[in-house]
Amino acid sequence: MWAWALLPVTLAVFGTIGLWVVYAIAVFNNTVNITEEFPYISTCGSYNPQSCLFSQICNICCVLALWIVTIRFQQIRDLGCASHLNTAGLVVGFISSIGISILGNFQPSVLLSVHLLGAFLAFFLGLAYFWVQAWLTYFSLPSHDRRWAVPVRVILCSMCTCLLICMLVLHITGFRSEAAMCEWAMVMCFFALFGIFAAEFRHIDFHKLTVQKTARANGVWTLQEIH
């Protein structure tokens, strides 16, 4: 069903456009001065009124990411790859998605330490999640799709890894504008990695939540499935 392919595409498009809108508002109302220093994403979203928009964008992206991570886990499991790696990917994906909400709601100007924690969870664990998904691609796509999806995922994951390292080194050494550019490029790559899930999600026939309840029959407690 092609409709499920729209979910990761929606996250990628919404997140990309949303962050650049925040950047445009910050430049327009002079809360950042790009002639002096190119701003970090969180710097653009630290001041009113764009801080409210930045928080809401991060919260929506968090919910969409959690939904995608859950469906991806179920898809791999239903394809017969109920491995510990898939479970680890689910856990890491959940934590990194929550990190998106944390960094969005605790701007550097409000509580820097919590913001940095959210950034660590979103960036480092998010990168680990996508490396896991690059490997799991071998089990989730037919060969004709796998031929392009695996290289693209590996290239984007490698770019994110390099950009993350460069961002940290440049920030520590005082090249803040260059570090901010690396951050923007890395986040765009993250959104692209989410968008690639459309290749797998278009093969989903249906998605349902199964709930179990306990029922008593003839004095014996049994589990019943409710669809």
C-alpha positions as CSV (number, residue, x, y, z in Angstrom):
1,M,0.0,0.0,0.0
2,W,1.6,3.2,-1.2
3,A,-0.1,5.2,1.5
4,W,2.3,4.0,4.1
5,A,5.2,5.3,2.0
6,L,3.9,8.8,2.6
7,L,4.7,8.6,6.3
8,P,8.5,8.8,6.1
9,V,8.3,11.2,3.2
10,T,6.0,13.5,5.3
11,L,8.5,13.5,8.1
12,A,11.4,14.3,5.8
13,V,9.6,17.1,3.9
14,F,7.9,18.6,7.0
15,G,11.1,18.6,9.1
16,T,13.2,20.1,6.3
17,I,10.8,22.9,5.4
18,G,10.0,23.5,9.1
19,L,13.6,24.1,10.1
20,W,14.4,26.3,7.2
21,V,11.3,28.4,8.0
22,V,12.6,28.8,11.6
23,Y,15.9,29.9,10.1
24,A,14.2,32.4,7.8
25,I,12.1,33.9,10.6
26,A,15.2,34.2,12.8
27,V,17.1,36.0,10.0
28,F,14.1,38.2,9.2
29,N,13.6,39.5,12.8
30,N,17.3,39.9,13.3
31,T,17.6,37.4,16.2
32,V,20.5,36.0,14.4
33,N,23.1,37.9,12.3
34,I,24.4,35.7,9.5
35,T,27.0,38.4,8.5
36,E,28.7,37.8,11.8
37,E,28.2,34.1,12.3
38,F,26.2,31.3,10.6
39,P,23.8,30.1,13.3
40,Y,23.2,26.6,14.7
41,I,19.8,25.2,14.3
42,S,19.0,25.5,18.0
43,T,20.3,29.1,18.0
44,C,17.7,30.0,15.4
45,G,15.0,28.4,17.5
46,S,16.1,29.9,20.8
47,Y,14.2,33.2,20.6
48,N,10.6,34.3,20.3
49,P,8.5,33.9,18.3
50,Q,10.2,31.2,16.3
51,S,11.1,29.2,19.5
52,C,7.4,28.1,19.8
53,L,7.5,27.0,16.1
54,F,10.8,25.2,16.6
55,S,9.5,23.3,19.6
56,Q,6.3,22.3,17.8
57,I,8.2,21.1,14.8
58,C,10.5,19.0,17.0
59,N,7.5,17.5,18.8
60,I,5.7,16.5,15.6
61,C,8.9,15.1,14.2
62,C,9.4,13.1,17.4
63,V,5.9,11.5,17.1
64,L,6.4,10.7,13.4
65,A,9.8,9.2,14.1
66,L,8.4,7.0,16.9
67,W,5.7,5.8,14.5
68,I,8.2,5.0,11.8
69,V,10.5,3.2,14.2
70,T,7.7,1.1,15.4
71,I,6.4,0.1,12.0
72,R,10.0,-0.6,10.8
73,F,10.5,-2.9,13.8
74,Q,7.3,-4.8,13.0
75,Q,8.1,-5.0,9.3
76,I,11.5,-6.6,9.9
77,R,10.0,-9.0,12.5
78,D,7.1,-10.0,10.2
79,L,9.7,-10.7,7.5
80,G,11.2,-13.4,9.7
81,C,14.1,-11.4,11.1
82,A,13.2,-11.3,14.8
83,S,16.8,-10.7,15.8
84,H,18.4,-9.0,18.7
85,L,19.7,-6.4,16.3
86,N,16.2,-5.5,15.3
87,T,15.2,-5.1,18.9
88,A,18.2,-3.0,19.6
89,G,17.3,-0.8,16.7
90,L,13.8,-0.3,18.2
91,V,15.2,0.7,21.5
92,V,17.9,3.0,20.1
93,G,15.3,4.5,17.7
94,F,12.9,5.2,20.5
95,I,15.5,6.9,22.6
96,S,16.8,9.0,19.8
97,S,13.3,10.1,18.7
98,I,12.6,11.3,22.3
99,G,15.9,13.2,22.1
100,I,14.4,15.2,19.2
101,S,11.6,16.4,21.5
102,I,14.0,17.1,24.4
103,L,16.3,19.3,22.3
104,G,13.3,21.2,20.9
105,N,11.7,22.0,24.2
106,F,14.8,22.9,26.1
107,Q,16.6,25.5,24.0
108,P,20.2,26.5,24.8
109,S,19.0,29.9,26.2
110,V,16.7,28.1,28.7
111,L,18.6,25.0,29.9
112,L,21.7,24.2,28.0
113,S,22.6,21.0,29.7
114,V,19.3,19.3,29.0
115,H,19.4,20.6,25.4
116,L,22.8,19.1,24.9
117,L,21.5,15.8,26.3
118,G,18.7,15.8,23.8
119,A,21.2,16.6,21.0
120,F,23.4,13.7,22.1
121,L,20.4,11.3,22.0
122,A,19.1,12.6,18.7
123,F,22.4,12.7,16.8
124,F,24.6,10.0,18.2
125,L,21.9,7.4,18.9
126,G,20.1,8.4,15.7
127,L,23.2,7.7,13.7
128,A,23.6,4.3,15.4
129,Y,19.9,3.6,14.5
130,F,20.4,4.3,10.8
131,W,23.6,2.2,10.7
132,V,21.5,-0.7,12.0
133,Q,18.8,0.0,9.4
134,A,21.5,0.0,6.7
135,W,22.3,-3.6,7.6
136,L,18.7,-4.6,8.0
137,T,18.0,-3.4,4.5
138,Y,19.3,-6.7,3.2
139,F,16.3,-8.4,4.9
140,S,13.5,-5.9,4.0
141,L,13.8,-5.2,0.3
142,P,13.7,-7.2,-2.9
143,S,17.0,-7.4,-4.8
144,H,16.1,-4.8,-7.4
145,D,15.3,-2.2,-4.7
146,R,18.2,-3.3,-2.5
147,R,20.7,-2.5,-5.2
148,W,20.2,1.2,-4.8
149,A,18.8,1.5,-1.2
150,V,21.8,-0.1,0.5
151,P,24.5,2.1,-1.2
152,V,22.4,5.2,-0.6
153,R,21.9,4.4,3.1
154,V,25.6,3.6,3.5
155,I,26.6,6.9,1.8
156,L,24.2,9.0,3.8
157,C,25.2,7.3,7.1
158,S,28.9,7.8,6.2
159,M,28.2,11.5,5.5
160,C,26.4,11.9,8.8
161,T,29.3,10.3,10.6
162,C,31.9,12.6,9.0
163,L,29.7,15.7,9.5
164,L,29.1,14.8,13.2
165,I,32.9,14.4,13.8
166,C,33.7,17.6,11.8
167,M,31.0,19.5,13.7
168,L,32.4,18.6,17.1
169,V,36.0,19.3,16.1
170,L,35.2,22.6,14.5
171,H,33.1,23.7,17.5
172,I,35.8,22.8,20.0
173,T,38.4,24.6,17.9
174,G,36.3,27.8,17.7
175,F,35.1,27.6,14.1
176,R,31.5,28.0,15.1
177,S,30.1,29.0,11.6
178,E,31.7,26.0,9.9
179,A,30.4,23.7,12.7
180,A,26.9,25.1,12.3
181,M,27.0,24.4,8.6
182,C,28.0,20.8,9.3
183,E,25.1,20.5,11.7
184,W,22.6,21.8,9.1
185,A,24.0,19.4,6.5
186,M,23.9,16.5,8.9
187,V,20.3,17.1,9.9
188,M,19.3,17.3,6.2
189,C,21.0,13.9,5.7
190,F,19.0,12.5,8.7
191,F,15.8,13.6,7.1
192,A,16.9,12.0,3.8
193,L,17.5,8.7,5.7
194,F,14.0,8.8,7.1
195,G,12.6,9.5,3.6
196,I,14.3,6.4,2.2
197,F,12.0,4.2,4.4
198,A,9.4,4.9,1.8
199,A,11.1,2.2,-0.3
200,E,10.2,-0.4,2.3
201,F,6.9,1.1,3.5
202,R,5.4,1.0,0.0
203,H,5.5,-2.9,0.3
204,I,3.3,-2.9,3.5
205,D,-0.1,-4.4,2.8
206,F,-1.7,-3.3,6.0
207,H,-0.7,-2.3,9.5
208,K,-2.7,-3.1,12.7
209,L,-2.4,-3.0,16.4
210,T,-3.2,-6.2,18.2
211,V,-4.2,-6.0,21.9
212,Q,-4.5,-9.0,24.2
213,K,-6.8,-9.3,27.2
214,T,-7.3,-11.9,29.8
215,A,-10.7,-13.7,29.8
216,R,-12.1,-16.4,32.1
217,A,-13.7,-19.4,30.4
218,N,-14.8,-22.5,32.4
219,G,-12.8,-21.3,35.4
220,V,-9.5,-21.0,33.4
221,W,-7.9,-17.7,32.6
222,T,-6.8,-17.5,28.9
223,L,-5.5,-14.8,26.6
224,Q,-7.7,-13.6,23.8
225,E,-6.6,-11.5,20.9
226,I,-8.6,-8.5,19.9
227,H,-7.9,-7.0,16.5
